């Protein structure tokens, strides 16, 4: 560590346990998406059975992707997310491209989370005369302040908030089934979307699956803390697979409960399904309570993305990709300079006050990143066959190949459907990586 101390490079603290790992996966996934996305899915796919099947399918896609990520993460326990894994597999330039893509991706996710936070605040009458972008800034500042305190405090707060979100969703599902009439889901939605049945149009399926996969986004959370989680060779696999399965159960349960109370047409017309469903059964106060719970949920996942982004910035700065100053940490283990820079960029993006435009950039970029990690797992099997792999994907290389195929298919389909938004993020990361290859300074070897 002496060399790094001379260079002013800090180090992270290995103080996070399995509970935090599960909280990162569950808390990183369960956010505003499950309260908003079911309406998008119902608008595209009006049949209740298809809606539930697509939510299950989305979870299975995530589990397939998880095989490659967990194999690499358990064998290369480095903080920084996909960047650290891609750099080991592809070399410095490939790592830089993936690192830039993932850092920008995380920053944009934080941005659209804060935009939705602002929208929900105004739904409650908070800051109704203020721009949504200003309310978004307040969330980013608050989450950054929590993370500034240190790894132990931010980690503990995330564990508690994730537990709160899980319990609240379970209570919500039970309440809808217990007190809902069950008549709403009998009739499918009517209108233009109904003409898609029984053979759903490819465009509708693409829209629904894109929204669902975006709602499952954040499941990779454990990989960002490889140097901070205790016994990552065991706990990373437990946290990732256990967390994804828990989220699948929650998401299918929430959609089934919503369909028990609301018709697909009602779901498609709602901007906050949970509040509208609760209001239909319990009255206005219940809808207000759900909206408050939604605000807490959004704040929790935004807090987690602040943690993610600071670790990616730290890892790239430690390797010389970003300015060395961003690799400094506080005594409490927080990479504060990287935290500040990532939050400032997210705040600037949030000032746009848009949601769908930010999502349109994030989803295809996520698909590209995950395809690169799936392929990295294959490369590492050939490049370093003797590497200790505490977790080996079953039926190798089928999960990796399936992950590559699924992600690239999704990427191509979204690019055809919306080329500008689909390519803007990937193009920016590629240009930054190419610029670094041509003009950047020599990258230091990774620490440790």
N, C-alpha and C positions, 0 to 999 in steps of 0.2 A: 504493500500500500504506500510505501515511502515515495515512489516515483510519482504517484498520483497526487500525493499531498504537496509535493514541490510544484506541481503544475497547477495547483489550486483546484483539483478535482476532488469532489466529495464522494461519499459512499452511502449506500442505502442500508437499512437495518433489517435483519431477519427476525421479525417479531410478530408476523401475521400467521394465524393458525387456520385449521380446516374450516372453522365456522366463518371466518372472513372469506375464505375461498368460495364457499357456498353462497355467502351473502353477495359477493361480487358478481357471480353468475346470475343468481335470481334477481338481485337488485339492479344489475346492469341491463337485464332484459325487460323486467316488469316495470313499465313506466306509463307515460301518457298514451303510448301506442295502442295498448289493449282497450283503452277507453275511447279511442277515436277510430282505429283501423277497422273494427267489425262493421262499421257503417259503410266504409269504402268497399269492403269485400261483399257485403250484402247488395250494394248498388250494382256491382259487376256480375255477381253470381246469385240469382234470387232464390235458388232452391236450398232449404235448410240442410239437407243431407250433404250437398256439395260443400256448403260452407264449413261444416264440421270436418269433412274429409280433407279439405284444403288446409285447415289448421293442423291436423295430424300430419299431413304430408310435409308441411313446412318444418315441423319438429323433426321429422325423419331426415330431411335434408341437412338440418343442423347437426344431428347425431353422426351422419356420414362425414361431414366436414370435420367434426371434432376428432375423428380418429387420427388424421394427419397432424392436426395441431397439437394434440396431447402427446403423441409419440415424439414429436420434435421438442415440445416444451419440457417434457419430463427428462429428456436426454440432454437438453441444452438449457438448464435453468437460469436464464438471463432475463433481466428486466428490460422492458422496451417494446414488448408486443411482437408482432410479425417482423419488425425490422431486424431484431437480433437473430431470428431464425433464418430470414432470407439472406442476411449477410454471411452467415456460416455456410449456407448452401450455394449461393450464387456468386459470392465475392462482394467486393466493396461497391461496385456500381449497381449491381442488382439490388443489394441491400439499401442503397441510397434511394432508388426509385420506389421500392416498397415502403421504406421508412417515410419518405415525403408523402406518399399516397395515404398511409395510415394516419400520419399526424394531421394532414389536412382533413381527412375523413372524420377523425375524432373531434376536431375543432368545429366542423360543420354540424355534427350531431349535437354538440353542446349548444350551438347557435339555434337550431330549430327547436330544441327542448326549451330553451329560454323564451322563444317566440310563443310557443304554446302556453308556457307559464303566464306570459303577459295576457294572452287571450282569456285564460281562465280567471285571472285576477279581475279583468273587466267584466266577466260574466257575473262575478260576485259584487260588482259595483265598486271595486277597488281601482283607483286611478283611471276612472272612466274617461276623463278628459285628457289623459296623458297618451302620448304615442305608445303603441305596443313595444316598439324598440327600446324605449326608456325603461319600461317595466322589465324587459329582458335583461338589461344591464344590471338591474338591482339583484337579480338571481345570480348572475355570473360573479358579481362582486361578493355576495354572501358566501357562495360555495368556495371561492378562492380564499376567503378569510378563514373558513374552517380548515382547509387544507394547509394553510400557512402555519397553523399551530403545531403540526407534526404528524408523523405516520400513525402513532398509537391512537391519538385522539380521532383523527379522520377515519382510521380503520374501524374503531369501536362504534363511531357514529353511523358508519355505513352498515355494520352488522345489525344494529338496532333498527335502523330505518328499513332495511330489507325485511326483517322479521315483521315489522309493522305492516308493510305492504302485503306480505303473504297472508297474514291473519285477516287483514281487511278484505282482501279479495275472496277468501274462503267464506267469511261471514256474509259478504254480498251475494255469493252464489247460493248459499243456504237460505238466505232471506227471500230471494226471488223464487226459488222452488217452493218454499214453505207458504208464501202468501200470494204468489202469482196465480192467475186463473188458468193458465195453460192454453187459452184459446187463441193466443196471438199467432203462434207459429203454424196453425193449421192451414191458413191460406198463404200461398206464396205471393211475392210482390207482383204487382201488375204494372204494365207499361212497356216501354221499349225493351228493357232488359229481359222481360219474360219471353220474348220471341227467340231468345237464344236456346231455350230448352227444347228437347232434352240434350241436344248436342251443343254444348257451350262454345261460343266463338273463341278462337285462340286469343284475340285481343282482351276479352273479358277475363280469361284465365290468367293471362300475363299480368294484367292490372291487379287482380286479386293476390296472386302469388308474390308479386313484387311488394305489395303492401304488407303481406304476412311476414315475409322474410325480413323486411325492415323492422317489423314489430318484434321479431326474435333477435334483432341486432343487440350486441352487447354481451353475448354468451361467451365470447373469447376473453372475458375480463381477467381470468386467473393468469393468463400468459404474460400480462403486463407486470407481474409482481414476482417473477421467478427468483429474484435475489432477496425477496422479503418474506415469502411464505416458508414456514417451517416444513422441512421434509418435502420439497416440491416433487421429488420422484414418486411419492405416493399420493400426496394430497392434491396435486394438480388434476390427476385423472378422476379422483373421487369427487372433487368439487365441480369439474366440468360436466361429466356425465350425470352425476346426481342432480346438479342444478338444472340442466336442460330437461331432464325427465320431470322434475317438479314444475317447471314452467309449462311444459306441454300439458300436464294435468290441469294446471290453473287456467290456461288459455282455452282448452276445450270445454272445461267446466263453465267458464264465463260466457262463452258463446252459446252453449246449450241453455244456460239460464236466461240470457237475453232473448233467445228465440222462443223461450217459454212464455215470455212476457210481451215481447214486441214482434210484429211481423217484419220480414225482410224489408218491406217498403218503409216502415217506420224507422228501422235501423239505418237505412240509406239516407233518410232525411234528417238524421240527428247528428249534431256536432259533438255531443258528449252523451253517449249512450247510457253509461252507468247512471248519470244524474236523471235522465229522462225516464229510464226504467224504474228507478226508485221513486220518482215523483208520481208516476202512474199508480203505484201501489200504496205508498205511504204519505203522499202529499208533498207540498213545496219544501218543507223543512228537510225532508230526507234528501231531496235533490241538492239542496244547498250543502248538506253534510258531505255528500259524495264529491261535490266539487272541491270542498276543502281538502278531503282525503286525496283527491287527484293532484292538488297543488303540492301537497307534501310528497307524493310519489314522484312527481316531476322534479322537485327540488333534490330528492335523494339520488335519482339517476344522473342529474346534472352534476351533482357533487362527485359522483363516481367518474364521470368523464373528465372532470378537472384532474382527478388523480391519474387517469389513463394518459391524458395528453402531456402531463408533466413528466411522466416516466419515458415516453417516447422522445420528447425533446431532450431529456437528460441523457438517454442512451446514445442518441446521435451526436450530441455535443461531446460526450466522453470519447467517441471515436473520431472526433474532428470534423464531422459533417456540418455541425452548427458551431457557432462561436463557443469557445472553451468556457466562457463565463456561465453558460447555461448548464454546465456539468457540476456546478457547486451545489452543496446541500447544507441544510442547517444541522445543528447537533441532534435535532429530533428526527432527522432522516428525510425531511422534505426537500426536493429540488426546487427551491424557491424561485430562482431566476427563470427556469423553464416554465414554472407554474404561471408567473406573471406574463411572460411573452405569449404563451398559448391562450390565456384568458383574454388578453387584449385583442388578439386576432379574432377570437370567437365573438367578442363584444362588437367588433366592427361589422362582422357578418350579420349579427343579430339585429343591428340597426335597420336592416332592410325590412324587417317586420313581416317576412314571407315564411311560408311553411312548405307548401308543395314543391316550390322551386328548389329549396334546400334538400328535400327528400329525393328529388329527381337526380341530384348530383351524388348523393351519398350511396344509394342502393347499388348502382352499377359499379361504383368504385369499390364497395365492399365485396362484390362478386369477383372483381379482378384480383383483389388482395387475397381472397380465400383460394382462388384457383392457383395463385403463385405459391401458396403454402402447401397445397396438395401436391403440386409438382416438386416442391422443395423436399418433401418427405421421400419421394422416389429418388431424387438426386442424392440425398444423404445416405440412403441404403446402398447406393453404388459407390459413392465417394468415401464414406466412412463406414464400411460394413462391420467393423469391430467396435463401433461406438456402443457404450453401455446404454441400452434402451429399457428402462424400467417398465414401460408400457409399449407393447408392439400391437399395431393395428391387426385385427383378425382378418383372415382371408386376403392378406397383402398380395398384389397391389390394388385389389378391387375397390376398397373404399376410396383410395386416393384417385383412381381413375374415374370413379363415379362422381367424386367431388369436382374434379376438373371439368368433366362433361356437363354437369348440372350448372356450375357457375359460369362456364363459357357460354352455354346455351342461353342462360338468363341474361348475360351481358350482351350478347349479339341481339337478342330479341328486344331488349330495352334500347339499344343503340339504334335499331331500325325504327322503333316507335318514337323515340325522342333523342335524336342524334346530338343536338346541341348540349343539353343538360347531361347526357350520358357520358360524353367525351370530355367535358370541360375539366372535371377533376382529374381523370386519368391523364389527359393531355398536359395539365399543369404539372403533375408529378413527373411525367416523362421528360418534359422540358427542363425541369429543375435538376433531374438526375443527369441528363445529357450535358447541361451547363456545368454541373459539378465535375463530370468526367473531363471536360475540356479545359476548364479554368480553375477548378477547385484546388486547394492545397492537398498535399499528401495526407491520407487518412492514417491516424495512428492505429496500431493493432488494438483490438478490443481489450479492455482491462480484465485481468483475472484469467 
